């Protein structure tokens, strides 16, 4: 039964892979993505042995008129995992709520996710996930001034709703992980905003590792490659230093626009993180830099070093 499920999901994943076409960057981005990968890949729903709750807020280009603001809340947990053997496949569910404000545009989404996890042995796992929900795009035409009169803008409706579909695959061992996900698979048209506008499929590749040093110190390198439909790919490279699973700090680099500093403090079951993006693109002339704060809580046993329960090296 497990083999049949595995083959079915593998075929489904590559079918999705073969249908990807897209045209422009439309997704929100977060500098602390490596500490909430469920937010970008539904295959991580319920991957831990416990309930996992995270929230975050990002103010991009602070001080810039109409600057993007993003808010995020995620929750996920395994289903009946404690009742099964360690090496049995298990299920996970989760939910994600997100709101973005970008000048005259506002985007709100609610998605539910399901994942199926296949432990390969004591320290390896392959997971597949699928997410779906609704999203609402609103547009305030009073905040827009065009050089020439544009009938499409003048007659725009205040809001519209559309389905939201995403999928992903994930693989982790004791010391490293890799994931691939797709967003906006429904490719909904923005018919009430423009005559030739729509959501487009985005692809994201993540990878990371844990390199143990002496005195319970570890290096955590990670990367995120965002592949938009049209335009240059965005690459995030992060290197964190973790001190005894209590405090971590590091630097990041985004090839399109930023140098990033990140700090995280763990207080028993609660983790608080802050990041600062120093903008390196042409917009930096006004010192419009970016701030992000994230808070997480989980019910995992404290100091649990199992690679199965914490494959993200959090």
N, C-alpha and C positions, 0 to 999 in steps of 0.2 A: 504493500500500500504506500509506504513511504517513497519507494522508488518511482511508482507511478506519479505521485504528487510532484516529485522532484523533476521528472522528465517533462511533465506538463508545464510547470512554471518556467523551466529553462526554455522551452519552445516559445512560450508566451513572451518572455523577455526579449528574445532575439527577433520576434515578430515586431515588437514595438521599436526595437533598434532600427530595423530596416525601413520604418516609415517616417523617420525624422526629417523634416524640412523646416526652415525657419528664417527670420529676417531681422530682428532688432532686439537689443537689450531692454527688457521690460521688468525684470525681477529686482526686488530690493536686495541689498547686500549688507552683510554684517561682518565686522572685523573679528568677532569672537565665534565664528562659525564652527571651529573645531571642537567647541565645548557644547554644541547643540546640533549634532549632525542629523538628528531626527527631523529638524526643521527643514532640511534640504533633501532628505532621502527617507521615504516611507518604509524602506526595508529595515529600519532600526526600531520600528514600533515594538515595544516589549522585549527588547534584546537583553535587558538587564534582568536580574532576579527580583526586581522590586519596582515600586511605583516611582516614576521619575517626572518631576515637574520643573519647568523652566520658564522664565520670563525675561524680557529685555526691552530696552528703549535705545534708539539711535537718533541723534540729531546731526545730520550731515551738513557741512558748510555753515556752521553756526554764525549768525549775523547776516547771512545772505537772504535777501527778500525772496520768499517762496521756497526756501530751502527744504529738501526732503526730510521728513520725519517718519520713523518706522517704529511700530510697537508689535511685540510678539509674545504669545503665550502657547506653550505646548505641554501636553501631558500624555504619558504612555505607560503601559504595564504589560507583563506577560499574562497569558490565560492558563490557569491550572497547571503551571509548570511544576510546582512542588509535589504534585501527585504523580509525576512521571519520573522515569529513570533519567539519569544525567545525560545519557547519549541518545535520548529519544528526541524526535522533532517536536516542536512546540509552536504555539501561535502567540501573536502579540497584537494589541490594538492601541490606537492613540488618536489624539485630536490636536489640531493646530488652529489658532485664531491669530490673524494678522491684520494690521491696519497701516496703510501708507498714505501720507499726505505729500503731494508734490505740486506746489503752486496751485493751479486751478483744478487739479485732479486729486481725487481721493479713491483709494482702492481698499476694500474690505473683503476678507475671505475667511471661510470656515470649512475645514476639511477633516474628514475622518480617515484613518489609515488602518490597514490590516497587513500583517507580515507573517511569513512562515519561515521558521528557522531550522536549519539542518545541521546539528553538531556532527562534525566528521570524525573527530576523536577528542581527547581531553582538552586540547587547546586550539582547535580550528572550528570554524563555523561558516556556512554559506546561507545567506538570507535573501528572500525576495519580498518585495512590498508593493502595494497598490493603494493609492489614496484617491478620494473623490469628495466633492462638496460643492459649495456655491461660492460665487464671488460677485461683488457689486462694485461697479465703477461709476463714480459720480463726477460731474464736470460742471464747474461754475463759469459760464460764459461771460459773466460780468467782470471777471478778473483777467480777461484776455482782450488785447487790442491788436488788430491786424493792420498791416500797412495798407492793404487793399481790402475792401469789403469781401467777406467770405460767407456765402450763403450757408455752407455746412456748419460753420461755427455759430452763426446767428440763430439757426434753427435747432441747435443741439438740445436734446432732452437733458433734464437734470441728472438722471441716473438710468442704469440698466443693469440687469442681472444675467449671469451666465453660469454654466456648469464648469467645474474645475476638476481636472484629472491629472494625476502624476504617478510615476512608477519608479522603482529603483532596485538595485541589486547590491549586495554587500558581502565582503569576505574578510575574516579576521583570523589571525593566529595569536599566539601569546605575545609576540613582539611587534607586529605590524598589522595594518588594515588597508583596505582599498574599497572604494564604493563608486557607483555610477548611477546617476538618476536623471530623469526627464521630467520637465514641468510644462504645464499648459498644453497637454496632449490634445485637448478638444479644439484648440485653434479657433476660438469664438471670434466672430466679427464684431467690430464696434460700430454697428450700423447707425446708431443714434448720435455718434460723435463725428465720424468722417465717412466718406464714401468708399475708401479703400484702406481701412484700418482694421487690425485684428490682433489678438494675442497670437504669439508664435512659439513654437517649441524651443525650449532651452535645455541644454545638456550640462551636467556638472560632474566632474571627476574629483574625488577626494582620495588622499592617501596620507598615511602617517606611521610613525614608529616610536618605540620607547627604547632608549639606550641607557641601561643602568650603569651608574658610576658608584663610587664608594660613599659610605655614610648616608645611605638612603637618598641619594641625589640622582636624578634622572634627567636626560635630555629628551625633549618631545618635539622632533621636527614634524611638520605637516604641510601639505599643499592642497590648494583648491584651484581647479581650472574651470572657469566659467566659459562655456562655448555658446555665444549668442548667435542668433540667426544671421545677423548681418553686422559687420564691423569687427574690430579686433577682439580676440579672446582676452579675458582678464585672468591673471595668474596671481594668487596669493601664496606667499611663502612665509611660514611662521617657525620660529625656534623658541621654545619655552624651556626654562630650567625649573624643575620641580624639587622642592626641598621637603623631604619626609612626608609627602602627601598632605602638607599643611599650607604651604605657600609656594606660589609659582610666579615667575616674571619672565618676560621675553620680548622679542622684537619681531616685527613682520614687515613685509614689503609687498605692495600691490603694483604691478608693472604699469597700470594705467594712471595712477594718481596719488599714491600715498606711501609714507613710511609710518609704521604703526608700533606703539608701545602698549603692552598688555600686562596687567597685574591681576592676580586672583588669590583670595584668602579663603581658606576652608575652616568653618566653624562647626565642627561635628557634622551634622547632616546638611548644613546650609553652606553654599559657596557664593561669594560675591566677587564679581569681576568688573574691571573698568579698563577701557581702551581709549587711546587718543590717536587719531589719524592726523599726521602732519601732511597737509596737501602739497603735492609736488607739481601738480598741473598748473596751467595758466591762471586758474581761479584763485591761486594763493595770494595774489596781489593785495587782496583785502583782508588777509589773515583769516580766511573763512575755513577754519579747521573743524574736525569732526569729533564728537564725544559719544561714547556708548557705555551703557551700564547693563549688567546681566546678573540675575539672581537665580539660583537653582536649589532644589530640595529633593532628596530621595530617601527612601526607607531601606536602602541597602545596609547591611551590617557594616559598622564602622571598621576601617582598617582591613576590609576584605580584599585580599590581593588576587583573588581568582580571576584569571584572564577571561573566563567565560562570563562572569557577572559584570565585569568592567572592561570591555574591549576597547574603550575609547581613551584609556589612560587618563581619566579625569581625576 
